[in-house]
Every structure is written in C-alpha cells, then in structure tokens.
Amino acid sequence: MQTPVQITFDGMEPSDALADKIRRKVAHLEQVCPDLISCRVVVEQPHRHNRQGGLFQVRVELGISGQTPIVGGREGPINHAHEDVYVAMRDAFDAVERQLRAFVERQHRRTKAHEVALHGKVLRVMPDGEFGFLRSSDGLDVYFHRNAVIGGPLDELAVGDEVRFVLHAEEGEQGPQASSVERIGAHHHLPNMETVRS
C-alpha cells in the first residue's frame, strides 16, 4: 500500500490491541487486492443518548488507484452485537471485503476480455522516448508507455513497425492504452504516419 493505514478512534480511548487487529485485517485485504493504495478506518463510540445507544460504529474506506473508494460499515439495521467493538470491526471488514472481492472479480473479467493479443502498426514515437501511439488493425489509436514495450527499448521501434499488443483493461488519460507491445515485423513506412519531431 502506498500510504500507512490511518486509524482514528472517535469518542473513545485508542486501543493498541484493536489497532493491531485492524492492521491484520487490512493486510488480508491487500492479499485480496494488491492494488490497494490506502485504507482509513474510523472506530466510533457514540454517546449514550445517541439513538443507537452504546453501539460501536466502524467505517472502513479503501482507496484503489483510479477508482471510487470502497466503503464498508456504519450502514444497515441496528445490531446490538455491536456493543462489542471487535464484533463491529469484524462486520465492517467483512462488508468491505465482499465489495472488494466483487470489484476484483469485475476487473478480472475485464482483463480477460482484453487479454487477446491484437495487431497494429506503430503510428508515432515521441522524441523523448517515453511513449508512443500505435494504430490497431481496426483503426483504433492506442497509447503505449516505454515500460509496455517487450523485447527491446522503445527507441528501437520505428513508425510503421508491425506490433502485437494487449489492451489495458482501463483507459488512461490518453484514451485506450496498451499494457504490452511487442514488435513482430520489419519496418514498413505507412502513408500519413510519421515520427513527431520537436
């Protein structure tokens, strides 16, 4: 995870034992989804005059790169078992894990749909050698970063080279992007395709 787990205790004394259990739960979630970049947990003991009495409320918010945060806890009917903070914490993490597993499954299905290798030709290679664009055989312009190039550095690719590529499951800021690009043919100049010069 890119940032340490943030644990906040609201209306109660901090508990090292509870914080340790929370960190173990988060470590488990990281195994479910290695793309987690942040986790924020709020453990709250409402005042006795609150409509929910002395029930603990636990909110877990997971950050995933490029995605809406996944949030679990606090919602649902009153559960008097949540008079025990550990039960409230367990239920909040169970709820967020169900959502996380559903997200991972959706991502897996999308990735599978894009795993078929496609063919195209290099359209442009930027002068700084950091990225380029290719045109797929069906006319789609696809961005690729130098880290996606297999079998040699990006600067060995020339405009018109035939490539095999795999589309990334998610579009980037530049639109469709390739997760891998591999040269498969010799250089053939195509009309209206030229290297961008600075």
N, C-alpha and C positions, 0 to 999 in steps of 0.2 A: 504494500500500500504506500502511496506517495506521502501521506501525512499520518502522524500518530493518531491513534484512537482518541477522540475527545469524549470525556465522561464528565457529566455535570450532575451534581446532587442538589436538588431544589427542595427547600423546606425540611431538610434532614441533615444529619451529620454524615460526612463522607465515610465510606466503608472500604477499607483496603481489600477485605475478603470478597466483597461484591464486585469491586473493580477488577480483581483478578479473574473472577468467573466471567465477567463481561469480555475481557480481553481474550479468554479462551474461546468464547462463543464467536467473537469476531475472527479469530484465527481459523475456525471451522468454516465460516462464510467465505474467507479468502480461498479455501480449497474448493468450495463450490464454484466460485467465480474469481479467477485470478486477476480480472480487470478492475477490481475494486480500487478506487483511488482515495476514498475517505470513509470514515464512519463516525457518526456523532450519536451519543447515547445520553438521554436525559432521564434521570430517575427522580420522580417527584412524589412527595408525600403530602397530599392536600391537607388543609386544615380540617379539623373535626367537623366544623359547621358546613363544610362543602357537601353538596348533595350526594356525593359518593362516599361520604363518611371518611374512614381512615384508610381507604384503599390506595395502594401504591399505583402509580401510573408510570409506565416505561415507554419511551419513544426511541426508536432506532431509525436513523436516517443513513442510507448508504449512497455514496457518490460513485458513479460509474462514468468513465470518460465519454463525453458526447451524449449522455443520456439524462433523462429526467430522474431525479433522485428517487430511490425506492424507500418508502416509509412504512414502518410497522409499529403497532402499539397504540394505546390510548383510545382506539375506536371500539365499537361493539357494546353489547349489553354489560351491565354491572356484573362483575364476577367477584363474589365475596372471598374466593380463594386468593384474591389479590391483596388481602390483608397481610399476606406473606410476600415480601419484596422479591424473594427468589422465584416464587411462582409467577409473579407479574413479569419479571425479567425473562424467565423461560418462555412464557406465552408470547411476549413481544418478539423475541428472537425466532420462535417457531413461525410466527406470522410473516416476518420479513424474509425468512429463509424460503418459505413457499413461493413468495413473489419472486425472489432471486432465482430460484430453480426454474420457474416459468419463463423468466427473461432469458436465462442461459439456453433453455430449450428452443425458444424463438430464434435466438442468434445462431444456434447450431443448424436449424432448418434453413435459415437464410444463407449461411456459409455453404452448406451442402448444395444449395441451388446454384451457387456461383463457382463451385469447385471445378466445373468442366473447363478444360483449357480451351481458350478461344485463339483465333489467329488475327493478325493485323500487320500493319507496317508502321515504322517509325515516322511520325509526322514532323516533329520538331525536337531538337535538343537544345536546351538553353545554354548560353555561353559560359555561365558559371559552373556548369556540370552538376548542378544539384537536382534537376528534374527535367522532364520532357513530356511530350504527348505522343500518343500513337493513335492510329485510326484503325478500328476493327474492320473486319471483312464486311460487316453490315452497315458501315458508315458512322459508327459511334466514335467520337473523340474521347480518349481516355488519358487522364493524367497518371504519371508514374514518377516516383522519387528514386533517386540513385540507389537507395537501400533495397529497392524491389528488384533490381537487376541481378539476374543469376548468370554465373559463368564468365564474369568479367566486369570491369568498371563501365559506368555509363558512357564515358567519353569514347569507348570503343564502338558504341552504336552510331550508325550513320543514318541520315534521312533516307527512307526507302527500304531499310533493312526489314526483312520479314521476321516477325516475332510470334512466339506463343506466350499468352498471358492469362492470368486468372483475375477476374474482377473481385475487388474487395466487397464484403457484404454491405458496408455502409459507404455512402457517398461522402467525399470530403468537401472542403471549401471550393475546390476547383471542379466539382462535379464528379462524375464516375472516375474511380481510380483503380489502378491495378495493384494487387498485393504481390504479384511476381511477374517478371518479364524476362523472357529468355530468347536470345537470337537463334533463329533456325535457318536463315537463308543468307545468301550473299547480298551485297549492296546493289540495289537497282533503283535508279533515280525515278521518282514519280513526278509527273507534272503537278504544278501548284503546291509542291511540298518543298520547303527549303529551311535550312537551319537559320534560326533567328540570330542576327548579328547585333552586337551592341553598338 
